[in-house]
C-alpha cells in the first residue's frame, strides 16, 4: 500500500516538475510509516491480550 501510494505521488509530482514534490513525497512516506507503526502496535496489543 505504501509503495503504491508513493509511486503515484512521485509520478504525479515528477510530471509536474514541482520542486516541492520531493518534500511532499517525503512527508507522505513518513506519515504512512507512522500510521503503520500505530496500527502494528495496536495489532500486537490485541494479539498478546
ChimeraX commands (.cxc) that place a marker at each C-alpha (Angstrom):
marker #1 position 0.00,0.00,0.00 radius 0.5
marker #1 position 2.73,2.45,0.95 radius 0.5
marker #1 position 4.70,1.62,-2.19 radius 0.5
marker #1 position 1.69,2.11,-4.47 radius 0.5
marker #1 position 0.72,5.47,-2.97 radius 0.5
marker #1 position 4.33,6.66,-3.01 radius 0.5
marker #1 position 4.70,5.69,-6.66 radius 0.5
marker #1 position 1.51,7.53,-7.62 radius 0.5
marker #1 position 2.50,10.68,-5.71 radius 0.5
marker #1 position 6.02,10.55,-7.13 radius 0.5
marker #1 position 4.80,10.07,-10.69 radius 0.5
marker #1 position 2.39,13.00,-10.37 radius 0.5
marker #1 position 4.94,15.44,-8.94 radius 0.5
marker #1 position 7.74,14.38,-11.28 radius 0.5
marker #1 position 5.49,15.04,-14.30 radius 0.5
marker #1 position 4.61,18.47,-12.94 radius 0.5
marker #1 position 8.26,19.34,-12.33 radius 0.5
marker #1 position 7.35,20.85,-8.98 radius 0.5
marker #1 position 10.46,21.34,-6.80 radius 0.5
marker #1 position 8.40,20.85,-3.64 radius 0.5
marker #1 position 7.30,17.44,-4.87 radius 0.5
marker #1 position 10.11,15.63,-3.10 radius 0.5
marker #1 position 9.16,17.30,0.17 radius 0.5
marker #1 position 5.54,16.22,-0.24 radius 0.5
marker #1 position 6.69,12.72,-1.15 radius 0.5
marker #1 position 8.94,12.51,1.92 radius 0.5
marker #1 position 6.17,13.76,4.21 radius 0.5
marker #1 position 3.72,11.25,2.74 radius 0.5
marker #1 position 6.15,8.36,3.32 radius 0.5
marker #1 position 6.82,9.47,6.88 radius 0.5
marker #1 position 3.12,9.85,7.61 radius 0.5
marker #1 position 2.20,6.46,6.18 radius 0.5
marker #1 position 5.08,4.85,8.07 radius 0.5
marker #1 position 3.92,6.41,11.32 radius 0.5
marker #1 position 0.38,5.19,10.73 radius 0.5
marker #1 position 1.71,1.69,10.04 radius 0.5
marker #1 position 3.61,1.71,13.34 radius 0.5
marker #1 position 0.48,2.75,15.25 radius 0.5
marker #1 position -1.55,0.03,13.55 radius 0.5
marker #1 position 1.07,-2.63,14.26 radius 0.5
marker #1 position 1.27,-1.62,17.93 radius 0.5
marker #1 position -2.50,-1.95,18.28 radius 0.5
marker #1 position -2.45,-5.29,16.50 radius 0.5
marker #1 position 0.31,-6.58,18.79 radius 0.5
marker #1 position -1.62,-5.43,21.85 radius 0.5
marker #1 position -4.73,-7.28,20.66 radius 0.5
marker #1 position -2.81,-10.45,19.81 radius 0.5
marker #1 position -0.98,-10.59,23.15 radius 0.5
marker #1 position -4.10,-9.99,25.26 radius 0.5
marker link #1:1,2 radius 0.2
marker link #1:2,3 radius 0.2
marker link #1:3,4 radius 0.2
marker link #1:4,5 radius 0.2
marker link #1:5,6 radius 0.2
marker link #1:6,7 radius 0.2
marker link #1:7,8 radius 0.2
marker link #1:8,9 radius 0.2
marker link #1:9,10 radius 0.2
marker link #1:10,11 radius 0.2
marker link #1:11,12 radius 0.2
marker link #1:12,13 radius 0.2
marker link #1:13,14 radius 0.2
marker link #1:14,15 radius 0.2
marker link #1:15,16 radius 0.2
marker link #1:16,17 radius 0.2
marker link #1:17,18 radius 0.2
marker link #1:18,19 radius 0.2
marker link #1:19,20 radius 0.2
marker link #1:20,21 radius 0.2
marker link #1:21,22 radius 0.2
marker link #1:22,23 radius 0.2
marker link #1:23,24 radius 0.2
marker link #1:24,25 radius 0.2
marker link #1:25,26 radius 0.2
marker link #1:26,27 radius 0.2
marker link #1:27,28 radius 0.2
marker link #1:28,29 radius 0.2
marker link #1:29,30 radius 0.2
marker link #1:30,31 radius 0.2
marker link #1:31,32 radius 0.2
marker link #1:32,33 radius 0.2
marker link #1:33,34 radius 0.2
marker link #1:34,35 radius 0.2
marker link #1:35,36 radius 0.2
marker link #1:36,37 radius 0.2
marker link #1:37,38 radius 0.2
marker link #1:38,39 radius 0.2
marker link #1:39,40 radius 0.2
marker link #1:40,41 radius 0.2
marker link #1:41,42 radius 0.2
marker link #1:42,43 radius 0.2
marker link #1:43,44 radius 0.2
marker link #1:44,45 radius 0.2
marker link #1:45,46 radius 0.2
marker link #1:46,47 radius 0.2
marker link #1:47,48 radius 0.2
marker link #1:48,49 radius 0.2
view
